[in-house]
Amino acid sequence: MRNKSISKIAKTSLLSALLFSGISWANNSETNEPKPNPILTINGFSFSDLNRNGKLDKYEDYRLSTQDRIQDLINQMTDEEKASMLIGIGMPGFDWAKMQFNTGKDTAKVPGSAGGTTAISRLGIPSIIVSDGPAGLRIKPIREEDSNTYYATAFPVGTALASTWNEALINSVGKAMGNEVREYGVDVLLGPGMNIHRNPLCGRNFEYYSEDPLLTGKIAAAMVNGIQSNGVGTSVKHFAANNQERNRMGVNAHVSERALREIYLRGFEITVKEAQPWTVMSSYNFLNGAYTSARKDLLTTVLRDEWGFKGLVMTDWFGGYNGFGAIRDKDAVSDVVKQLTAGNDLLMPGLPAQKKAIVTNIKNGTLSKEDININLTRVLELVMRSPAMSNYEYSNKPNLKENAQVTRDAAAEGVVLLKNEGNVLPFTSKSAPLAVFGITSYDFISGGTGSGDVNEAYSISLIDGLTNSGFSIDAELEGLYNPFMKAQKEIETKRREKEGLLATPKRLQELEVSSEIVQQKAKSSELALITIGRNAGEGDDRKVDEDFNLAQDEVNLINTVSTAFHAQGKKVVVVLNIGGVIETASWKDKVDAILLPWQPGQEGGNSVADVFSGKVTPSGKLTMTFPVKYEDAAATKNWIGTPAENPTDVTYEEGVYVGYRYFNTFNVKPSYEFGYGLSYTTFDVSAIKLSSTTFTNKIEVTVTVKNTGKVAGKEVVQLYLSSPAKNIDKPSSELKAFAKTNLLQAGESQTLTLTLNPKDLASFITNKNAWIAEAGSYKVAVGTSSFDIKQTAQFSLAKELVVEKTHSSFAADVKFEDLKH
């Protein structure tokens, strides 16, 4: 055997590559000496011999448990090293004084990444890399002194993905996304985002999934499982009650414990229990008087003790500060003691002032050895399971072509058909050009801005998609729109560059097409399409005027086109290329069909064309309610907080009555209800059957879905439960299970099974610190939207059932009463 002496650095770097690599260890057969433990020899270097000769520390001995090795690493760290492991390495290439990325070379391992953990080379600890974001990996596509490109796939945004109601499909999207994370050298993706759509105006609703916690949790769990199947991690965010962007770093959200547990935490709970994300990201905001990153009841009592979370909690970037002014102050530091002892293990992206504060508090005993050990153990557990630890040789060549097909298919399945009067869609005639209006038709919005953005290689516009599908586009209109679009886009780009990192997008003004030209096109074209576009992003919320409500130039366009085309007996289709809810009630009767593809990713134009032409039958369903007017949403009454310009307090007085729970219970008519979506075919939902009429441990509900139309399609079956409400006020019904059929051919049937577990029956009773199901009769309603109920059944619970005991948490810091029915 070769000389076994080796330098400490070489030895630990080898171990960094080998520990937790999944390698197969072989028994040594070089000598007849008895060796009960397996050893590894690489290039003549034997780890077991080093151990016998006393040259391996415990952390280097693969035969010991992970926890033993981690504890040995911690024991060997200096206080400064411990502190450095509890903060990130900063944001590569970002100048916080100027609030912009430096124009100099980005020297990060993965340029454009969001940061990472600290490496300690003398102990063989590598740095792990984290990167945005929810709609795909956000890294730099073009790098200095490098002729290669590093584009990532822009997948459909959260609202579009959730609209599929298809967990298996979302899992496949996650697998594709995780492939790019791994092959571009990133260890943890900062997503998915899964905050609740409390109000239609939240600027980041496009990143999130739904107003409903069950749907949110199930879709997020499928995404996390898909991503993490690649051996990389996720960071579900923003935990919790980060439901607005305005003053997100300083606003205090006052939320009752019941509303928190039933609405704002429930999705996270489902995801933690069904997917075990590697990390959770605490949010910026205060919650009942304390930063979420410093709430032990949130990060330890509930997340870990009650739910069984095994991973690490990191702050959102600069979480724990009240505003960017404090971040710029080199002497300012968040309360690291409260954060670390609360269970927030990693402070991101990391500041020198934080490291200094941690060292000081370790030395003076304020931060105990036990507390620091807990935080460090979680950080090191994350490092140990990362691709960086196994020295994974990433290719920088993910399956971009395959992933583009995944995003095209997912986006098409997420399209919601809101209206289809006279079955104008699918449209298959190609005998005359299509008259395509709306600036966004020519510059489709693939996704939102901020950390939910992606640097993709291309984006297929609606015009591109229609052309690719064999449709011809009116050349005169295209000649008018293209130069106008480019000029408007240049103005918008310059504005956002001037405003910097957190500049949020503004709507592009519509081209005013003369009524004479529109009338000409009504005679020469077979059909008119109008695209309405909306974009939003991190750092600000949407507005009511010219955002939620259409702007006057958009209203004029719809009126002019509809009047002219209907006069010629022609049809008008509106495409909503939006990230969040907009007003539809005032104009939907003026057009014949409405397609809602949301922001469908880089293949969006192709995906919409697939549905428009009938290649794909739409099966998307709304995951949030479209109100008739903005004021109809329950949270509108106390949205954004006070003072409105820079809110410091917001009270969630609507309690559990969020979204459809409010509309349905208080009989407020929406424009389109939760769960709504049309198809090109028809379905019959019948033969409901309960496994029992008396609840014990669970009840299985089966229904049969038959395609009674003429083309193949998929249907979503939704189970709503109405519970006894003698002891506590409850919504009239709540989504408790859902399932999507396979692609059913005409005449084909499928039986679906939906399961109700004890917690599905329960509500959170604050004064008893428990989830409790009341005794009495429960109504099961199965349908294809929250209004369109097809089958009902009943079962009973003989006596009150205490499903789960909890710890008292989230004490109110101000007095208020939740809305009651």
C-alpha positions in Angstrom: 0.0 0.0 0.0 1.2 3.5 -0.7 2.5 5.9 1.9 -0.4 6.8 4.2 0.8 10.2 5.2 -1.3 13.0 3.8 -1.8 16.6 4.5 -4.8 17.7 6.6 -6.3 19.8 3.8 -5.9 17.0 1.2 -7.4 14.5 3.7 -10.4 16.6 4.6 -11.1 17.5 1.0 -11.2 13.9 0.1 -13.6 13.3 3.0 -15.7 16.2 1.8 -16.1 14.4 -1.5 -16.8 11.0 0.1 -18.9 11.4 3.2 -22.6 10.9 2.4 -21.9 10.3 -1.2 -23.8 7.0 -1.4 -20.6 5.2 -2.3 -20.4 1.5 -1.8 -17.7 0.5 0.7 -15.7 -2.7 0.3 -13.9 -5.0 2.8 -10.1 -4.8 2.6 -8.6 -8.0 1.2 -5.0 -6.8 1.0 -4.0 -8.5 4.2 -5.1 -11.4 6.4 -5.5 -9.1 9.4 -9.0 -9.3 10.9 -10.8 -6.1 10.0 -14.4 -6.2 11.1 -15.2 -2.8 9.8 -15.4 -1.9 6.1 -12.8 0.5 4.8 -12.2 2.6 1.7 -9.0 2.8 -0.3 -8.7 5.4 -3.0 -5.4 6.0 -4.9 -3.7 3.9 -2.2 -5.1 6.0 0.6 -6.7 3.9 3.3 -9.1 5.7 5.7 -9.2 2.8 8.1 -5.4 2.7 8.4 -5.3 6.4 9.2 -7.9 5.8 11.9 -6.0 2.9 13.5 -2.8 5.1 13.4 -4.6 7.9 15.1 -4.6 10.3 12.2 -8.4 10.6 11.8 -10.5 12.7 13.9 -14.0 11.5 14.7 -15.6 13.8 12.1 -13.5 12.1 9.5 -14.5 8.5 10.4 -17.2 7.4 8.2 -18.0 4.5 10.4 -19.4 6.8 13.1 -22.9 8.2 13.0 -23.6 11.5 11.3 -24.4 13.0 14.7 -21.2 11.9 16.2 -19.2 13.3 13.3 -21.1 16.6 13.4 -20.6 16.9 17.2 -16.9 16.4 16.7 -16.8 19.1 14.0 -18.6 21.5 16.4 -16.1 20.7 19.2 -13.2 21.6 16.9 -14.6 24.9 15.8 -13.4 28.2 17.2 -16.1 30.7 18.3 -15.4 32.7 15.2 -15.9 29.6 13.0 -19.1 28.8 14.8 -20.4 32.3 14.2 -19.5 32.2 10.5 -21.4 28.9 10.1 -24.6 30.6 11.4 -24.6 33.4 8.8 -24.5 33.3 5.1 -21.6 34.5 2.8 -23.5 37.5 1.6 -25.0 38.2 -1.8 -22.3 37.8 -4.4 -21.7 40.9 -6.5 -24.3 43.1 -4.8 -23.7 46.6 -3.6 -26.2 47.5 -0.8 -25.0 51.1 -0.6 -26.2 51.6 -4.2 -28.9 48.9 -4.1 -27.6 47.3 -7.3 -25.4 44.5 -8.5 -21.8 45.5 -9.2 -20.8 45.6 -12.8 -17.6 43.8 -11.9 -17.0 40.1 -12.2 -19.3 37.8 -10.2 -16.8 35.5 -8.5 -19.5 33.2 -6.9 -19.3 29.5 -7.6 -22.6 29.9 -9.4 -22.9 33.5 -10.7 -26.2 35.0 -10.0 -27.0 32.8 -7.0 -28.4 34.3 -3.9 -25.6 33.3 -1.5 -24.7 30.3 0.6 -23.1 28.9 3.7 -19.6 29.5 4.9 -16.9 27.0 4.1 -14.3 25.9 6.7 -11.6 24.2 4.6 -9.5 23.1 7.5 -12.3 20.9 8.7 -13.4 19.8 5.2 -16.7 21.8 5.3 -17.7 23.1 1.9 -19.9 26.0 1.1 -23.4 25.2 -0.1 -25.1 27.4 -2.7 -28.7 28.7 -2.5 -30.5 30.3 -5.4 -34.0 31.7 -6.3 -36.7 30.8 -7.1 -40.3 29.5 -7.3 -40.7 29.5 -11.1 -37.3 28.1 -11.9 -33.6 28.6 -11.1 -32.5 32.2 -11.2 -28.8 32.4 -12.1 -26.7 34.5 -14.5 -27.1 33.2 -18.0 -24.1 35.1 -19.4 -20.8 35.1 -17.6 -17.7 37.2 -17.9 -14.9 35.6 -20.0 -17.1 32.6 -20.8 -18.6 31.9 -24.2 -21.0 29.3 -22.8 -24.6 30.2 -21.7 -26.4 29.1 -18.6 -30.0 29.7 -19.2 -32.6 28.1 -17.0 -36.2 27.1 -17.8 -38.9 29.5 -16.9 -41.7 27.3 -15.7 -45.3 28.5 -15.2 -45.9 30.7 -12.2 -47.5 29.3 -9.0 -51.0 30.3 -9.9 -50.7 28.5 -13.2 -49.2 25.4 -11.7 -51.8 25.2 -8.9 -54.6 25.6 -11.5 -53.8 22.2 -12.8 -54.9 20.6 -9.5 -52.7 17.7 -10.6 -50.2 16.6 -8.0 -48.5 14.1 -10.3 -47.9 16.7 -12.9 -46.5 19.2 -10.4 -44.2 16.5 -9.1 -42.8 16.1 -12.7 -42.3 19.9 -12.9 -40.4 19.7 -9.6 -38.2 16.9 -11.0 -37.4 19.0 -14.0 -36.7 22.1 -11.9 -34.5 20.1 -9.6 -32.5 18.7 -12.5 -31.5 22.3 -13.3 -30.7 23.1 -9.7 -28.4 20.1 -9.4 -26.7 20.4 -12.8 -26.0 24.1 -12.4 -24.2 23.4 -9.1 -26.8 24.8 -6.7 -27.6 22.9 -3.5 -30.9 24.5 -2.3 -33.6 26.2 -4.3 -35.3 29.1 -2.5 -38.9 28.0 -3.1 -41.7 27.1 -3.5 -43.5 30.2 -2.3 -46.7 29.1 -0.6 -48.3 32.1 1.2 -52.1 32.4 1.1 -53.9 34.7 -1.3 -55.4 36.7 1.5 -56.3 39.6 -0.9 -56.2 39.9 -4.7 -53.7 42.7 -4.6 -50.7 41.0 -3.0 -47.8 41.7 -5.4 -46.5 38.2 -5.1 -49.7 36.2 -5.5 -48.3 35.0 -8.8 -45.6 33.0 -6.9 -48.2 31.5 -4.6 -50.8 28.8 -5.2 -54.2 29.5 -3.7 -56.5 31.1 -1.2 -57.0 27.6 0.2 -54.5 26.0 2.6 -55.2 22.3 1.6 -54.6 23.0 -2.1 -51.6 25.1 -1.3 -50.1 22.3 0.9 -50.7 19.5 -1.5 -49.3 21.3 -4.6 -46.3 22.5 -2.6 -45.6 19.0 -1.2 -45.7 17.6 -4.8 -43.3 20.3 -5.9 -40.9 19.8 -3.0 -40.9 16.0 -3.5 -40.2 16.4 -7.2 -37.3 18.9 -6.7 -35.7 17.0 -3.8 -35.8 13.7 -5.7 -32.7 15.1 -7.5 -30.7 15.1 -4.2 -31.0 18.9 -3.8 -33.0 20.9 -1.3 -35.9 23.4 -1.2 -36.7 26.2 1.1 -40.5 26.7 1.5 -41.4 30.3 2.2 -42.4 32.7 3.6 -43.1 31.4 7.1 -45.6 32.9 8.0 -48.3 35.5 7.4 -46.3 37.4 4.7 -49.4 38.2 2.7 -48.5 41.6 1.5 -45.4 43.3 0.1 -45.9 46.9 1.3 -43.6 47.5 4.2 -43.1 43.7 4.5 -40.0 44.2 6.7 -41.8 46.4 9.2 -45.5 45.6 9.2 -46.9 43.8 12.3 -49.6 41.3 11.3 -52.2 40.7 14.0 -53.7 37.3 13.4 -55.7 35.1 15.8 -54.3 31.7 16.6 -57.2 30.0 15.0 -56.8 31.8 11.7 -53.1 31.1 11.8 -53.5 27.4 12.3 -56.4 26.8 10.0 -55.5 29.2 7.1 -52.0 30.6 7.2 -50.0 27.7 8.7 -52.0 24.7 7.5 -50.4 24.6 4.0 -47.0 24.6 5.5 -48.0 21.8 7.9 -49.2 19.6 5.1 -46.0 20.2 3.1 -43.7 19.5 6.1 -45.5 16.3 6.9 -45.8 15.0 3.3 -42.5 16.2 1.9 -40.0 17.3 4.6 -38.4 20.2 2.8 -34.7 20.6 3.6 -35.3 24.1 4.8 -38.0 26.6 5.7 -37.6 30.3 5.2 -38.9 32.6 7.9 -40.7 35.7 6.7 -39.9 39.4 7.1 -42.9 40.6 9.0 -43.8 40.9 12.6 -46.4 38.4 13.8 -48.4 39.5 16.9 -45.6 41.8 18.0 -42.5 39.9 17.2 -40.5 39.1 14.1 -41.3 35.7 12.8 -37.6 34.9 12.7 -37.5 35.4 16.4 -40.7 33.5 17.4 -39.8 30.3 19.2 -43.5 29.3 19.3 -43.5 29.4 15.5 -40.1 28.0 14.6 -39.7 25.4 17.4 -42.9 24.7 19.2 -45.2 24.4 16.2 -42.8 23.7 13.3 -40.6 21.2 15.0 -42.3 19.9 18.1 -45.8 19.6 16.8 -45.2 19.0 13.1 -42.0 17.1 13.2 -39.9 19.2 10.9 -36.3 17.9 10.7 -34.6 20.5 8.7 -33.1 24.0 9.0 -34.7 27.4 9.2 -33.1 30.3 7.5 -34.2 34.0 7.5 -35.4 35.7 4.4 -32.6 38.0 3.1 -31.9 40.5 5.9 -34.9 39.3 7.9 -35.1 40.8 11.3 -34.5 44.3 10.2 -37.0 47.1 9.9 -36.3 48.5 6.5 -33.3 48.8 4.2 -32.0 51.8 6.1 -30.9 49.5 8.9 -29.3 47.1 6.4 -27.1 49.9 5.0 -25.9 50.8 8.4 -22.8 48.7 8.9 -23.2 48.9 12.7 -26.9 47.8 12.6 -27.6 44.2 13.6 -30.7 42.2 14.1 -31.3 40.6 17.4 -29.3 37.5 16.6 -29.8 36.0 20.1 -33.6 36.0 19.8 -33.4 34.6 16.2 -30.9 31.8 17.0 -32.6 30.7 20.3 -36.0 30.8 18.6 -34.9 28.2 16.1 -33.8 30.3 13.2 -30.5 28.6 12.5 -29.1 30.5 9.6 -29.1 34.3 9.1 -29.1 35.2 5.4 -27.4 36.5 3.4 -25.0 37.2 6.3 -23.4 40.4 7.5 -20.1 41.1 9.4 -22.1 42.8 12.1 -24.1 39.7 12.7 -21.0 37.5 13.0 -19.5 40.0 15.5 -22.7 40.0 17.6 -22.8 36.2 17.6 -19.2 35.9 18.8 -19.7 38.5 21.5 -22.8 36.7 22.8 -21.1 33.3 22.7 -18.2 34.7 24.8 -20.4 36.4 27.3 -22.6 33.4 27.7 -25.8 35.0 26.4 -25.8 32.4 23.6 -25.4 29.1 25.4 -23.3 26.2 24.1 -26.5 24.1 23.9 -28.4 26.6 21.8 -25.4 27.1 19.4 -25.0 23.4 19.1 -28.6 23.0 18.0 -28.2 25.6 15.3 -24.8 24.4 14.1 -26.1 20.8 14.0 -28.9 21.7 11.7 -26.6 23.8 9.4 -24.1 20.9 9.3 -26.8 18.3 8.6 -27.9 20.5 5.6 -24.3 20.7 4.4 -23.7 16.9 4.9 -26.7 16.0 2.6 -25.8 18.5 -0.1 -24.3 17.8 -3.5 -21.5 20.1 -2.5 -20.5 17.7 0.3 -20.3 14.8 -2.0 -18.3 16.9 -4.5 -20.9 16.3 -7.1 -19.5 17.0 -10.6 -22.3 19.1 -12.0 -22.5 19.3 -15.7 -23.8 22.8 -16.4 -25.9 21.0 -19.0 -29.4 20.2 -17.6 -32.1 18.7 -19.7 -33.3 22.1 -21.1 -35.0 20.6 -24.2 -36.9 18.0 -22.1 -37.7 20.6 -19.5 -39.2 23.0 -22.1 -41.7 20.2 -23.0 -42.5 19.8 -19.3 -43.3 23.5 -18.9 -45.3 23.5 -22.2 -47.5 20.6 -21.0 -47.9 22.0 -17.5 -48.8 25.4 -18.7 -51.4 24.0 -21.1 -53.0 22.0 -18.3 -53.1 25.0 -16.1 -55.1 27.1 -18.6 -58.6 27.9 -17.2 -61.4 28.3 -19.7 -63.6 30.9 -18.1 -66.1 31.4 -20.9 -66.9 29.6 -24.1 -70.2 30.9 -25.4 -71.4 29.1 -28.5 -68.4 26.8 -28.3 -66.3 29.2 -30.2 -63.3 27.3 -28.8 -61.5 25.2 -29.9 -60.8 27.2 -33.0 -59.5 25.2 -35.9 -60.2 27.2 -39.1 -57.2 28.5 -40.8 -58.8 29.9 -43.9 -58.2 33.6 -43.0 -55.8 35.4 -40.7 -56.5 36.0 -37.1 -56.9 39.6 -35.9 -54.7 39.8 -32.8 -55.0 42.8 -30.6 -53.3 43.9 -27.3 -49.7 44.8 -26.8 -49.2 41.7 -24.6 -50.1 39.4 -27.5 -46.8 40.4 -29.1 -44.7 40.3 -25.9 -46.2 37.6 -23.7 -45.4 37.8 -20.0 -43.8 34.5 -19.0 -43.5 35.3 -15.2 -43.4 37.9 -12.6 -40.4 39.9 -11.3 -38.1 39.9 -8.3 -36.9 36.6 -6.8 -39.7 34.8 -8.7 -38.1 35.8 -12.1 -36.0 33.5 -14.2 -33.4 34.2 -16.9 -34.7 32.1 -19.7 -33.2 31.8 -23.2 -36.4 32.6 -24.9 -40.1 33.3 -24.4 -42.8 32.2 -26.9 -45.3 35.0 -27.4 -49.0 34.4 -28.3 -48.2 35.4 -31.9 -45.3 32.9 -32.0 -47.5 30.1 -30.6 -50.3 30.7 -33.0 -47.9 30.8 -35.9 -46.2 27.6 -34.8 -49.7 26.0 -34.7 -50.3 26.9 -38.4 -52.5 30.0 -37.9 -51.8 33.1 -39.9 -51.7 36.5 -38.2 -53.0 39.7 -39.8 -49.9 41.4 -41.1 -51.1 45.0 -40.9 -51.9 44.7 -37.2 -48.6 42.9 -36.5 -46.8 45.8 -38.3 -48.6 48.3 -36.1 -48.1 46.5 -32.8 -44.5 45.3 -33.0 -42.7 48.7 -33.2 -45.1 50.2 -30.6 -44.5 47.3 -28.3 -40.7 47.6 -28.6 -40.8 51.3 -27.9 -43.0 50.9 -24.8 -40.9 48.0 -23.6 -37.7 50.1 -23.9 -39.2 52.9 -21.9 -40.3 50.5 -19.2 -36.9 48.8 -19.1 -35.0 52.1 -18.7 -37.4 53.0 -15.8 -36.8 49.8 -14.0 -33.0 50.0 -14.5 -33.0 53.5 -13.0 -35.1 52.4 -10.0 -32.9 49.4 -9.3 -33.3 45.9 -7.8 -36.8 46.3 -6.3 -38.4 48.2 -9.1 -41.7 46.7 -9.8 -43.3 46.5 -13.3 -45.9 48.9 -14.6 -48.5 48.1 -17.2 -47.7 49.0 -20.8 -50.0 51.4 -22.5 -52.3 49.9 -25.1 -52.0 50.9 -28.8 -55.0 52.9 -29.9 -56.1 51.2 -33.0 -58.6 53.3 -35.1 -62.1 52.1 -35.4 -61.7 52.1 -39.2 -58.9 49.6 -39.0 -60.8 47.4 -36.5 -63.8 47.4 -38.8 -61.7 46.4 -41.7 -60.3 43.5 -39.7 -63.7 42.4 -38.7 -64.5 41.9 -42.4 -61.2 40.2 -43.4 -60.4 38.1 -40.3 -62.2 35.0 -39.0 -61.7 35.8 -35.3 -60.4 38.5 -33.0 -58.1 37.8 -30.0 -57.3 40.4 -27.4 -54.6 39.8 -24.7 -54.8 41.6 -21.4 -51.5 41.6 -19.6 -50.5 42.2 -16.0 -47.3 41.9 -14.2 -46.2 42.3 -10.6 -43.3 41.4 -8.3 -41.5 41.5 -5.1 -41.4 44.7 -3.1 -44.8 46.2 -3.9 -48.5 45.4 -4.1 -50.9 45.8 -7.0 -53.3 48.7 -7.2 -57.1 48.8 -7.8 -57.1 51.3 -10.6 -55.6 50.3 -13.9 -54.5 47.0 -12.4 -57.2 45.0 -10.7 -59.7 47.1 -12.7 -59.0 47.4 -16.4 -57.6 50.7 -17.6 -59.7 52.9 -19.9 -57.5 52.1 -22.9 -58.2 48.4 -22.3 -61.9 49.0 -21.9 -61.9 51.0 -25.2 -60.1 48.2 -27.0 -62.5 45.5 -25.9 -65.5 47.7 -26.7 -64.2 48.7 -30.1 -63.2 45.2 -31.2 -66.3 43.5 -29.8 -68.7 45.9 -31.4 -67.0 45.7 -34.9 -66.6 41.9 -34.9 -70.0 41.1 -33.6 -71.5 43.4 -36.2 -70.0 41.1 -38.8 -71.1 37.9 -37.0 -67.5 37.2 -35.9 -66.3 36.1 -32.4 -64.0 37.7 -29.9 -61.7 35.8 -27.6 -59.8 37.4 -24.6 -56.6 35.9 -23.3 -55.7 36.9 -19.7 -51.9 36.8 -19.4 -51.9 37.8 -15.7 -50.3 36.7 -12.5 -53.2 37.5 -10.1 -56.9 38.1 -10.1 -58.4 41.0 -12.0 -62.0 42.3 -12.4 -64.0 40.5 -15.1 -67.6 41.1 -14.3 -68.0 44.5 -16.1 -66.7 43.3 -19.5 -67.0 39.5 -19.7 -70.5 39.6 -21.4 -69.0 41.7 -24.2 -66.8 38.8 -25.5 -67.4 35.2 -26.5 -64.6 33.3 -24.9 -62.0 33.9 -22.1 -58.9 31.9 -21.7 -56.8 32.3 -18.6 -53.3 30.9 -19.0 -51.9 33.1 -16.2 -48.1 33.7 -16.7 -47.3 30.4 -18.3 -43.6 30.3 -18.5 -41.3 30.4 -21.5 -43.4 28.1 -23.7 -46.5 30.1 -22.9 -47.5 31.0 -26.4 -47.3 27.4 -27.5 -49.3 26.3 -24.5 -52.1 28.7 -25.2 -52.1 27.8 -28.9 -52.4 24.1 -27.9 -55.6 24.9 -25.9 -56.9 27.4 -28.4 -56.6 24.9 -31.3 -58.0 21.9 -29.4 -54.8 20.0 -29.3 -55.2 20.1 -25.5 -58.7 20.2 -23.8 -58.6 22.7 -21.0 -58.9 21.2 -17.5 -57.6 24.1 -15.3 -59.7 25.2 -12.3 -59.5 28.4 -10.3 -57.6 28.2 -7.1 -58.9 31.6 -5.9 -62.2 33.5 -6.2 -62.7 36.2 -8.8 -64.9 38.9 -7.1 -67.4 41.0 -9.0 -65.7 44.0 -7.6 -62.6 44.5 -5.4 -64.6 45.6 -2.4 -66.3 42.2 -2.2 -63.2 40.4 -0.9 -63.4 40.0 2.9 -59.8 41.2 3.5 -60.4 44.4 1.6 -62.0 46.0 4.7 -58.6 45.8 6.5 -56.2 45.2 3.7 -52.6 46.6 3.7 -52.9 48.1 7.2 -52.4 51.5 8.6 -51.1 54.0 7.7 -51.7 52.9 4.1 -48.6 54.6 2.7 -46.3 52.7 4.9 -48.3 50.3 7.1 -47.0 49.3 10.5 -50.0 47.4 11.6 -52.4 45.1 9.7 -55.2 43.2 11.5 -56.6 40.0 9.9 -60.1 40.7 11.2 -61.7 38.4 8.6 -60.3 35.5 10.6 -60.8 32.2 8.8 -63.2 33.8 6.2 -60.6 34.0 3.4 -61.6 33.6 -0.2 -64.4 31.2 -1.0 -65.0 30.6 2.7 -66.2 34.2 2.9 -68.1 34.4 -0.4 -69.9 31.1 0.1 -70.8 31.6 3.8 -71.9 35.2 3.5 -73.7 34.7 0.1 -71.5 37.2 -1.8 -71.8 36.4 -5.5 -68.5 36.2 -7.3 -67.7 36.7 -10.9 -66.1 33.3 -11.0 -66.1 31.0 -8.0 -63.3 29.0 -6.5 -62.7 25.7 -8.3 -64.4 26.9 -11.5 -63.2 26.0 -15.0 -64.9 24.9 -18.2 -63.9 22.1 -20.7 -64.4 21.3 -24.4 -66.2 18.1 -23.3 -68.7 17.3 -20.6 -68.6 15.1 -17.5 -71.0 13.3 -15.3 -70.1 12.8 -11.6 -72.2 10.1 -10.1 -72.5 7.1 -7.8 -71.2 8.7 -4.6 -70.5 6.1 -1.9 -69.1 6.4 1.6 -67.1 3.6 3.2 -69.2 4.2 6.3 -72.0 6.4 7.5 -70.4 6.7 10.9 -66.9 8.2 11.3 -64.2 6.3 13.2 -60.7 6.6 11.9 -61.4 7.7 8.4 -64.0 7.7 5.6 -63.4 7.0 2.0 -65.6 8.7 -0.5 -65.8 7.2 -4.0 -67.4 8.8 -7.1 -67.5 7.8 -10.7 -66.6 10.4 -13.4 -67.7 9.7 -17.0 -66.7 11.7 -20.1 -70.1 12.3 -21.7 -68.8 14.5 -24.4 -67.1 14.0 -27.8 -63.4 14.7 -27.1 -60.9 13.5 -24.5 -60.5 15.5 -21.4 -59.7 15.6 -17.7 -61.9 16.6 -14.8 -61.2 17.8 -11.3 -63.4 16.4 -8.5 -63.5 18.6 -5.3 -64.8 17.4 -2.0 -66.3 20.1 0.3 -67.3 19.3 3.9 -69.9 21.1 6.0 -69.4 20.5 9.7 -71.6 21.0 12.8 -71.2 24.5 14.2 -72.7 24.4 17.7 -69.5 25.2 19.6 -67.7 27.5 17.2 -68.5 29.6 14.2 -67.5 27.8 10.9 -67.6 28.4 7.2 -70.5 26.9 5.3 -68.1 24.4 3.6 -64.4 23.8 3.2 -62.3 22.0 0.6 -61.1 18.8 2.3 -59.9 16.6 -0.7 -59.6 16.7 -4.4 -58.5 14.4 -7.3 -58.0 14.8 -11.0 -59.0 12.1 -13.5 -56.7 10.6 -16.1 -57.3 11.7 -19.7 -60.7 10.2 -20.3 -61.7 9.4 -23.8 -65.3 10.1 -24.9 -67.5 7.6 -23.1 -64.8 6.5 -20.7 -65.3 6.4 -16.9 -63.0 6.5 -13.8 -63.8 5.9 -10.2 -61.9 8.3 -7.8 -61.4 7.8 -4.1 -61.2 10.8 -1.7 -60.2 10.2 1.9 -61.4 12.1 5.0 -59.1 11.9 8.0 -59.9 13.0 11.6 -58.2 16.4 11.2 -60.3 17.1 8.1 -63.3 17.2 10.4 -61.7 19.4 13.1 -61.5 23.1 13.8 -59.0 24.7 16.0 -60.4 25.6 19.4 -58.2 28.2 20.9 -59.2 28.1 24.6 -58.7 24.3 24.5 -55.4 24.3 22.6 -56.7 21.6 20.4 -58.1 20.5 17.0 -61.6 19.3 17.9 -64.3 17.6 15.7 -67.8 18.3 17.0 -70.2 15.5 17.4 -73.1 15.5 14.9 -73.9 15.2 11.2 -71.4 16.1 8.5 -72.4 16.8 4.9 -70.1 15.7 2.0 -70.5 17.7 -1.2 -68.7 16.6 -4.3 -68.6 18.8 -7.3 -66.5 20.5 -10.0 -66.4 23.9 -8.3 -67.3 25.3 -4.9 -70.8 26.1 -6.4 -71.3 23.3 -8.9 -72.1 20.4 -6.6 -72.9 17.1 -8.3 -73.3 14.6 -5.4 -73.9 14.8 -1.7 -73.9 12.4 1.2 -73.9 12.5 5.0 -72.1 10.7 7.9 -72.2 11.2 11.6 -69.7 11.5 14.4 -71.1 10.0 17.6 -69.1 12.0 20.1 -66.7 14.9 20.2 -63.3 14.0 19.0 -60.1 15.7 20.2 -57.9 15.1 17.2 -54.8 16.8 18.3 -53.6 18.7 21.3 -51.3 21.7 20.8 -49.3 24.2 22.8 -50.6 27.7 23.4 -48.9 30.0 20.9 -49.1 33.3 19.1 -50.6 35.3 22.0 -52.4 38.4 20.7 -50.6 41.7 21.1 -53.7 43.8 20.4 -57.4 43.1 21.1 -59.7 42.4 18.2 -62.4 40.0 17.3 -62.5 37.7 14.2 -65.3 38.0 11.8 -68.2 35.7 12.6 -71.2 34.5 10.6 
